[in-house]
Amino acid sequence: MTTDFNGHTVFVTAAETHVKELEVQQNQTAHQISDMP
């Protein structure tokens, strides 16, 4: 498989990025809920 400059496979890097994106979305949703009056 192709590796990026960190030595991770592109597949693993994409998976890690996807997980982080999901975490950010969950955090944003939690903030939106807590900000509601």
PDB file of N, CA, C and O in Angstrom:
ATOM      1  N   MET A   1       0.843  -1.202   0.000  1.00  0.00           N
ATOM      2  CA  MET A   1       0.000   0.000   0.000  1.00  0.00           C
ATOM      3  C   MET A   1       0.875   1.248   0.000  1.00  0.00           C
ATOM      4  O   MET A   1       2.041   1.203   0.393  1.00  0.00           O
ATOM      5  N   THR A   2       0.312   2.332  -0.434  1.00  0.00           N
ATOM      6  CA  THR A   2       1.056   3.589  -0.470  1.00  0.00           C
ATOM      7  C   THR A   2       1.127   4.180   0.929  1.00  0.00           C
ATOM      8  O   THR A   2       0.162   4.118   1.691  1.00  0.00           O
ATOM      9  N   THR A   3       2.282   4.755   1.260  1.00  0.00           N
ATOM     10  CA  THR A   3       2.425   5.381   2.572  1.00  0.00           C
ATOM     11  C   THR A   3       2.588   6.882   2.409  1.00  0.00           C
ATOM     12  O   THR A   3       3.069   7.356   1.380  1.00  0.00           O
ATOM     13  N   ASP A   4       2.182   7.631   3.436  1.00  0.00           N
ATOM     14  CA  ASP A   4       2.393   9.075   3.404  1.00  0.00           C
ATOM     15  C   ASP A   4       3.722   9.385   4.074  1.00  0.00           C
ATOM     16  O   ASP A   4       4.473   8.473   4.420  1.00  0.00           O
ATOM     17  N   PHE A   5       4.015  10.666   4.259  1.00  0.00           N
ATOM     18  CA  PHE A   5       5.338  11.033   4.772  1.00  0.00           C
ATOM     19  C   PHE A   5       5.527  10.612   6.228  1.00  0.00           C
ATOM     20  O   PHE A   5       6.654  10.581   6.721  1.00  0.00           O
ATOM     21  N   ASN A   6       4.441  10.290   6.914  1.00  0.00           N
ATOM     22  CA  ASN A   6       4.556   9.830   8.297  1.00  0.00           C
ATOM     23  C   ASN A   6       4.768   8.328   8.367  1.00  0.00           C
ATOM     24  O   ASN A   6       5.029   7.790   9.443  1.00  0.00           O
ATOM     25  N   GLY A   7       4.659   7.635   7.221  1.00  0.00           N
ATOM     26  CA  GLY A   7       4.836   6.196   7.213  1.00  0.00           C
ATOM     27  C   GLY A   7       3.538   5.446   7.434  1.00  0.00           C
ATOM     28  O   GLY A   7       3.525   4.216   7.387  1.00  0.00           O
ATOM     29  N   HIS A   8       2.440   6.160   7.675  1.00  0.00           N
ATOM     30  CA  HIS A   8       1.149   5.506   7.779  1.00  0.00           C
ATOM     31  C   HIS A   8       0.693   5.100   6.381  1.00  0.00           C
ATOM     32  O   HIS A   8       1.055   5.738   5.393  1.00  0.00           O
ATOM     33  N   THR A   9      -0.094   4.049   6.305  1.00  0.00           N
ATOM     34  CA  THR A   9      -0.714   3.766   5.025  1.00  0.00           C
ATOM     35  C   THR A   9      -1.788   4.817   4.776  1.00  0.00           C
ATOM     36  O   THR A   9      -2.355   5.374   5.715  1.00  0.00           O
ATOM     37  N   VAL A  10      -2.060   5.080   3.508  1.00  0.00           N
ATOM     38  CA  VAL A  10      -3.073   6.088   3.186  1.00  0.00           C
ATOM     39  C   VAL A  10      -4.416   5.669   3.771  1.00  0.00           C
ATOM     40  O   VAL A  10      -5.185   6.508   4.239  1.00  0.00           O
ATOM     41  N   PHE A  11      -4.694   4.366   3.742  1.00  0.00           N
ATOM     42  CA  PHE A  11      -5.968   3.878   4.278  1.00  0.00           C
ATOM     43  C   PHE A  11      -6.078   4.197   5.763  1.00  0.00           C
ATOM     44  O   PHE A  11      -7.113   4.685   6.218  1.00  0.00           O
ATOM     45  N   VAL A  12      -5.023   3.927   6.519  1.00  0.00           N
ATOM     46  CA  VAL A  12      -5.052   4.176   7.965  1.00  0.00           C
ATOM     47  C   VAL A  12      -5.176   5.673   8.226  1.00  0.00           C
ATOM     48  O   VAL A  12      -5.945   6.095   9.090  1.00  0.00           O
ATOM     49  N   THR A  13      -4.425   6.469   7.486  1.00  0.00           N
ATOM     50  CA  THR A  13      -4.488   7.911   7.692  1.00  0.00           C
ATOM     51  C   THR A  13      -5.901   8.422   7.425  1.00  0.00           C
ATOM     52  O   THR A  13      -6.417   9.256   8.169  1.00  0.00           O
ATOM     53  N   ALA A  14      -6.521   7.920   6.364  1.00  0.00           N
ATOM     54  CA  ALA A  14      -7.879   8.348   6.036  1.00  0.00           C
ATOM     55  C   ALA A  14      -8.846   7.931   7.143  1.00  0.00           C
ATOM     56  O   ALA A  14      -9.758   8.681   7.491  1.00  0.00           O
ATOM     57  N   ALA A  15      -8.645   6.741   7.689  1.00  0.00           N
ATOM     58  CA  ALA A  15      -9.523   6.264   8.753  1.00  0.00           C
ATOM     59  C   ALA A  15      -9.354   7.129   9.999  1.00  0.00           C
ATOM     60  O   ALA A  15     -10.336   7.491  10.648  1.00  0.00           O
ATOM     61  N   GLU A  16      -8.099   7.461  10.332  1.00  0.00           N
ATOM     62  CA  GLU A  16      -7.853   8.304  11.503  1.00  0.00           C
ATOM     63  C   GLU A  16      -8.490   9.672  11.309  1.00  0.00           C
ATOM     64  O   GLU A  16      -9.098  10.219  12.229  1.00  0.00           O
ATOM     65  N   THR A  17      -8.345  10.223  10.104  1.00  0.00           N
ATOM     66  CA  THR A  17      -8.932  11.530   9.819  1.00  0.00           C
ATOM     67  C   THR A  17     -10.448  11.465   9.955  1.00  0.00           C
ATOM     68  O   THR A  17     -11.068  12.376  10.503  1.00  0.00           O
ATOM     69  N   HIS A  18     -11.044  10.380   9.454  1.00  0.00           N
ATOM     70  CA  HIS A  18     -12.496  10.244   9.513  1.00  0.00           C
ATOM     71  C   HIS A  18     -12.959  10.185  10.968  1.00  0.00           C
ATOM     72  O   HIS A  18     -13.964  10.797  11.331  1.00  0.00           O
ATOM     73  N   VAL A  19     -12.228   9.451  11.792  1.00  0.00           N
ATOM     74  CA  VAL A  19     -12.597   9.353  13.211  1.00  0.00           C
ATOM     75  C   VAL A  19     -12.531  10.725  13.862  1.00  0.00           C
ATOM     76  O   VAL A  19     -13.421  11.104  14.624  1.00  0.00           O
ATOM     77  N   LYS A  20     -11.457  11.478  13.553  1.00  0.00           N
ATOM     78  CA  LYS A  20     -11.334  12.812  14.151  1.00  0.00           C
ATOM     79  C   LYS A  20     -12.467  13.716  13.680  1.00  0.00           C
ATOM     80  O   LYS A  20     -12.990  14.512  14.460  1.00  0.00           O
ATOM     81  N   GLU A  21     -12.848  13.599  12.409  1.00  0.00           N
ATOM     82  CA  GLU A  21     -13.947  14.423  11.907  1.00  0.00           C
ATOM     83  C   GLU A  21     -15.238  14.084  12.644  1.00  0.00           C
ATOM     84  O   GLU A  21     -16.018  14.974  12.981  1.00  0.00           O
ATOM     85  N   LEU A  22     -15.460  12.796  12.891  1.00  0.00           N
ATOM     86  CA  LEU A  22     -16.671  12.398  13.608  1.00  0.00           C
ATOM     87  C   LEU A  22     -16.654  12.964  15.016  1.00  0.00           C
ATOM     88  O   LEU A  22     -17.682  13.426  15.512  1.00  0.00           O
ATOM     89  N   GLU A  23     -15.488  12.934  15.671  1.00  0.00           N
ATOM     90  CA  GLU A  23     -15.390  13.468  17.028  1.00  0.00           C
ATOM     91  C   GLU A  23     -15.700  14.960  17.030  1.00  0.00           C
ATOM     92  O   GLU A  23     -16.396  15.450  17.918  1.00  0.00           O
ATOM     93  N   VAL A  24     -15.184  15.682  16.038  1.00  0.00           N
ATOM     94  CA  VAL A  24     -15.443  17.128  15.956  1.00  0.00           C
ATOM     95  C   VAL A  24     -16.926  17.381  15.750  1.00  0.00           C
ATOM     96  O   VAL A  24     -17.497  18.272  16.379  1.00  0.00           O
ATOM     97  N   GLN A  25     -17.564  16.595  14.863  1.00  0.00           N
ATOM     98  CA  GLN A  25     -18.994  16.772  14.620  1.00  0.00           C
ATOM     99  C   GLN A  25     -19.787  16.519  15.898  1.00  0.00           C
ATOM    100  O   GLN A  25     -20.731  17.248  16.203  1.00  0.00           O
ATOM    101  N   GLN A  26     -19.403  15.484  16.645  1.00  0.00           N
ATOM    102  CA  GLN A  26     -20.114  15.176  17.888  1.00  0.00           C
ATOM    103  C   GLN A  26     -19.940  16.310  18.887  1.00  0.00           C
ATOM    104  O   GLN A  26     -20.885  16.679  19.584  1.00  0.00           O
ATOM    105  N   ASN A  27     -18.729  16.866  18.959  1.00  0.00           N
ATOM    106  CA  ASN A  27     -18.480  17.973  19.887  1.00  0.00           C
ATOM    107  C   ASN A  27     -19.308  19.188  19.497  1.00  0.00           C
ATOM    108  O   ASN A  27     -19.890  19.849  20.357  1.00  0.00           O
ATOM    109  N   GLN A  28     -19.361  19.484  18.198  1.00  0.00           N
ATOM    110  CA  GLN A  28     -20.128  20.639  17.738  1.00  0.00           C
ATOM    111  C   GLN A  28     -21.608  20.443  18.050  1.00  0.00           C
ATOM    112  O   GLN A  28     -22.291  21.376  18.471  1.00  0.00           O
ATOM    113  N   THR A  29     -22.095  19.226  17.839  1.00  0.00           N
ATOM    114  CA  THR A  29     -23.504  18.950  18.116  1.00  0.00           C
ATOM    115  C   THR A  29     -23.785  19.123  19.600  1.00  0.00           C
ATOM    116  O   THR A  29     -24.814  19.682  19.980  1.00  0.00           O
ATOM    117  N   ALA A  30     -22.880  18.648  20.433  1.00  0.00           N
ATOM    118  CA  ALA A  30     -23.067  18.773  21.884  1.00  0.00           C
ATOM    119  C   ALA A  30     -23.107  20.242  22.290  1.00  0.00           C
ATOM    120  O   ALA A  30     -23.907  20.637  23.137  1.00  0.00           O
ATOM    121  N   HIS A  31     -22.239  21.048  21.681  1.00  0.00           N
ATOM    122  CA  HIS A  31     -22.229  22.481  22.004  1.00  0.00           C
ATOM    123  C   HIS A  31     -23.531  23.137  21.549  1.00  0.00           C
ATOM    124  O   HIS A  31     -24.089  23.976  22.256  1.00  0.00           O
ATOM    125  N   GLN A  32     -24.009  22.753  20.373  1.00  0.00           N
ATOM    126  CA  GLN A  32     -25.249  23.346  19.865  1.00  0.00           C
ATOM    127  C   GLN A  32     -26.408  23.028  20.805  1.00  0.00           C
ATOM    128  O   GLN A  32     -27.250  23.883  21.081  1.00  0.00           O
ATOM    129  N   ILE A  33     -26.440  21.790  21.293  1.00  0.00           N
ATOM    130  CA  ILE A  33     -27.525  21.396  22.184  1.00  0.00           C
ATOM    131  C   ILE A  33     -27.430  22.184  23.493  1.00  0.00           C
ATOM    132  O   ILE A  33     -28.443  22.662  24.003  1.00  0.00           O
ATOM    133  N   SER A  34     -26.228  22.319  24.033  1.00  0.00           N
ATOM    134  CA  SER A  34     -26.063  23.008  25.315  1.00  0.00           C
ATOM    135  C   SER A  34     -26.295  24.511  25.173  1.00  0.00           C
ATOM    136  O   SER A  34     -26.626  25.184  26.148  1.00  0.00           O
ATOM    137  N   ASP A  35     -26.120  25.038  23.951  1.00  0.00           N
ATOM    138  CA  ASP A  35     -26.311  26.477  23.742  1.00  0.00           C
ATOM    139  C   ASP A  35     -27.779  26.831  23.538  1.00  0.00           C
ATOM    140  O   ASP A  35     -28.133  28.010  23.559  1.00  0.00           O
ATOM    141  N   MET A  36     -28.630  25.848  23.343  1.00  0.00           N
ATOM    142  CA  MET A  36     -30.050  26.131  23.118  1.00  0.00           C
ATOM    143  C   MET A  36     -30.679  26.626  24.414  1.00  0.00           C
ATOM    144  O   MET A  36     -30.368  26.114  25.489  1.00  0.00           O
ATOM    145  N   PRO A  37     -31.563  27.618  24.320  1.00  0.00           N
ATOM    146  CA  PRO A  37     -32.219  28.177  25.525  1.00  0.00           C
ATOM    147  C   PRO A  37     -33.187  27.178  26.160  1.00  0.00           C
ATOM    148  O   PRO A  37     -33.816  27.487  27.173  1.00  0.00           O
TER     149      PRO A  37
END
